[in-house]
Amino acid sequence: MHDATEKEKAVLRRRLVFEQEKIDDKTRERSDGELFARLRELREFREASVVFLYVGTGAEPNTAMLIPELLAAGKRAAVPLCRGGGEMEARLICSPEELRPGRFGILEPGQQSPNLPPDAMDFILVPALCFDREGFRLGRGGGYYDRYLQKSSAFSAGLCRGIFLRERLVRLEHDRRVDAVITEKETIRPGIRG
């Protein structure tokens, strides 16, 4: 069962990457604006003092645009620094200019950036190729966020372009659920994290 599920996920990943690459810049920018507006309406996001967010790449929402806004609002912004063994750390940054291409070509903070423990986070923005209505996600397959979410009790949310929202994804026992899935048109709160 485990192998069959992994194969099904791999097939879906390839298809989603292909579909995401077809989104034109204008559509992506409009979608990002709608996703970010809905994110800003989320009480848990507004009230968070420390926000851990990924830096979007390719067809992902351009979350780097949120960093100056968070800092201007007096919040602390942390971004992931990938480590070996599928682990990542939340590193505090003071400016998006601190970010440099790192592992996998993703913008990351430098080694000198302060490391914050998972329990210091108030809000975690989780990336994915797609989400389902139950709060589960299909990531890129490294398990970084599933492992990180196990260590943190912070409220977690994912931004999902509506065309990539699924009713139900296949999942394994280690897959973690987010507390909210945000699309351009709705915010889904699936319940208790599983």
Secondary structure, DSSP 8 states (H G I E B T S, - for coil): -HHHHHHHHHHHHHHHHHHHHT--HHHHHHHHHHHHHHHHH-HHHHH-SEEEE----TTS--GGGHHHHHHHTT-EEEEEEE-GGG-EEEEEES-GGG-EE-GGG-EE--TTS-EE-GGG-SEEEE--SEEETTS-EE-SSS-HHHHHHHH--SEEEEE--GGGEES-----TT----SEEE-SS-EE---S--
